Structure formats: C-alpha cells, structure tokens
Amino acid sequence: VRLRMSPAIMIARAASFTAARALLRPAATLYPAASLVSARRFCADSHDDFKPKRKAPPTGTPGDVQERIKQQVEGAPLVVYMKGVPEQPMCGFSNRVVQILNAEGVKEFKSYNVLADDEIREGIKKYSAWPTIPQVYIKGEFQGGSDVMLEMYQSGELSTKLKEAGVPISEGR
C-alpha cells in the first residue's frame, strides 16, 4: 500500500527541508563577506610580554660572519659546531661527535650551537666548504664531520691530534 501525501504536506516538508539546509551552509554563504572581515587589534595598554614580537633582521654582513667564525676557530684548541649543546645534542651526528670526544677523555672543548644562530649555521658551511654539521676544528684546522671523527677515533689518529693540540684530556686516557 502506497501512501500519498497531500500537496499541503509536501509544501510544508519542502519548506522545512530548505530551512534545515540553510542552517547547514557555511557562514560565508549566509552572511555578506564584508561582515566577516575583522582586523586583529591589540590593546595599546597591554604589557610588552603580550605584544607581537618580530625577529630582528640579521645585522652582520657575510664578511663579518666569516671573520667571527675565524676568530672562534682560532680561539680554542678544539672547536665543534653542532646542533644543540654537548649536554643535549639535537641530532644523532652531533651526539656521535660528543660521544667520541667523551670516549677520548676530552675534559672541555668550545662548542657553538648552530641552531641558535642562522648566520653561523650558513656561514660555517661556506667557511669550511663542507655542507654538513657537525664540524670539528683542531688547532684551527678543519677535521671533518661525525664520520671522519669516527674513522680518526678508530685509527687512533684523533688521540694523537688532540694531544698535539694541547686539548685537556682526562688522566685515565
């Protein structure tokens, strides 16, 4: 048995269906676009901690960065440019270099976190003509990255170079 709807019921259902569809439409189709445009405003009397901050543009020229790197490399017997700090390396290769130096008994060395300074991060690659980080310098001379350090450690060459450079080594080594 098939039920037939009266024309009045059909019109009422169609009207409610159209109203329901209107509720499901995105807001942009229900309201004019001009009413949706809003500007983000900041309170003039808010504390400086809550105001938007912009990163300062790099101040140094490429020559200044290269000179700064040269001074850093020549300023200590052992210098490592790495991602992170020796206590918390931020990549596996940097961690490997730190572990190799610890295994050699190195007490202290100068390290620079390239993640904290974009100028140094890009400048050190140009300075050494070596595309990857970490980079190790012994007595101002570029040695290589983590793979080269591992090879030097395994062959005993690293120990010799560190002693010749006057790098402080623990008594047990």
Salt bridges, closest charged atoms under 4 A:
ASP48 OD1 - LYS51 NZ 3.55
ASP49 OD2 - HIS47 ND1 3.56
GLU104 OE1 - ARG173 NH2 3.45
ASP117 OD2 - ARG68 NH2 2.91
ASP118 OD2 - LYS55 NZ 3.87
GLU119 OE1 - ARG68 NH2 3.79
GLU122 OE2 - LYS125 NZ 3.81
ASP147 OD1 - ARG96 NH1 2.75
